[in-house]
């Protein structure tokens, strides 16, 4: 059995994806990472195979330096650093302006390379960085089952009328200028529309009969997964975990909650397992109800986990162990669906 991991050529993206993949390696399965040459040593350090796949112009083997980037990318990096010195809104505006090149670089070419890699590796499972839009587009068009992993802020998964790149809320200590925020919103709307046009242009080339997207940033699966973990120390806060569990109970989402030191009885009623799950799989259940902003962190292709490093480590053990593969369904394929779990 083979797992294919698709990652941008950046250490910060590869490390958590590779950590997830260690669950497959521990089960004695083959792991192939499709990424660029800059992170080759990281792939080798995990004991995985690497297949070359360039998802963007830039790269970062661990410590990024402008002078190490290709022409054009070096100036973009210096511009980003300068924007961070001017302020938060300025930084967001700079990122928005660069979004098309960063997130959907050479989409048709990338899609064809992804298809080449898939045909070569012939994976049984695929996990991909959520921000690798070109790779995800290729997998969707080809009908390849996959799970995408959200490594950044949960607001990267837009909900309702939210606009990608425009914060729906600010910390109380931050007081951005209202005119600057209005300008940022207009910019992000324009970027969303142009990015979606890029997505649809590539989609029309790759799959002429496919339905065009209204918002490429909002392309997600139909049943989101919420992963909850307070880490090994703060799992003692049973009151917080219980409050989170109660908030999620009425939503149409699947939940994997790492209870840690908290006794399960303190979390309230746990949904029963769904038909088709095994006794060793996470206990599963599904609650129907209106979506809300609380579901933002789970709005992703099926399944997807918003995760920092600690969450990914736990997810590798409790959400996607290879022994439960038959109960995991990614975009583009059919299969069983465990819909909530208490780890």
Secondary structure, 3 states (H helix, E strand, C coil): CEEEEECCCEHHHHHHHHHHHHHHHHCCCEEEEEECHHHHHHHHHCCCEEEECCCCCCCECCCCCHHHCCCCHHHHHHHHHHHHHHCHHHHHHHHHHCHHHHHCCCHHHHHHHHHHHHHHHCCCEEEEECCCHHHHHHHHHHCCCCEEEECCCHHHCCCCCCCCCCCCCCCCCCCCCHHHHHHHHHHHHHHHHHHHHHHHHHHHHHCCCCCCCCCHHHCCCCCCEEEECCHHHHCCCHHHHHHHHHHHCCCCCEEEECCCCCCHHHHCCCCCCCCCCCCCCCCCCCCCCCCCHHHHHHCCCCCCCECCHHHHHHHHHHCCCHHHHHHCCCCCCCCCCCCEEEC
